[in-house]
Amino acid sequence: MASEIKKLGLKLLVTDQEASPTVTSIFPPEGVNEKIWRQLLKEKYQIVIAGGQGELKGKIIRVAHMGYVSKKDLDQVLMAFKKSLVVERFIAP
């Protein structure tokens, strides 16, 4: 998932060596309010993404991929990321 996130031009919170097998933490693009982005993902794409906690609240989003999560599920998240960011004109199509 990390490589696909990077292809969208998004920055990860940790390096590949530090990455968790259960959650991916991502910085929203510059100028994107993470709360508004998460709300858009939920309302328009039916994708529920967690925000940051503690000192990272309002600064990152978190994608959980533990338990019964398929490649298809993660592909849907990635497509929603791309579509939502293009629609909102935060990244080029």
Rosetta blueprint (number, residue, H / E / L):
1 M L
2 A H
3 S H
4 E H
5 I H
6 K H
7 K H
8 L L
9 G L
10 L L
11 K E
12 L E
13 L L
14 V L
15 T L
16 D H
17 Q H
18 E H
19 A L
20 S L
21 P L
22 T L
23 V E
24 T E
25 S E
26 I E
27 F E
28 P L
29 P L
30 E L
31 G L
32 V L
33 N L
34 E H
35 K H
36 I H
37 W H
38 R H
39 Q H
40 L H
41 L H
42 K H
43 E H
44 K H
45 Y H
46 Q L
47 I L
48 V L
49 I L
50 A E
51 G E
52 G L
53 Q L
54 G H
55 E H
56 L H
57 K L
58 G L
59 K L
60 I L
61 I E
62 R E
63 V E
64 A E
65 H L
66 M L
67 G L
68 Y L
69 V L
70 S L
71 K H
72 K H
73 D H
74 L H
75 D H
76 Q H
77 V H
78 L H
79 M H
80 A H
81 F H
82 K H
83 K H
84 S H
85 L H
86 V H
87 V H
88 E L
89 R L
90 F L
91 I L
92 A L
93 P L
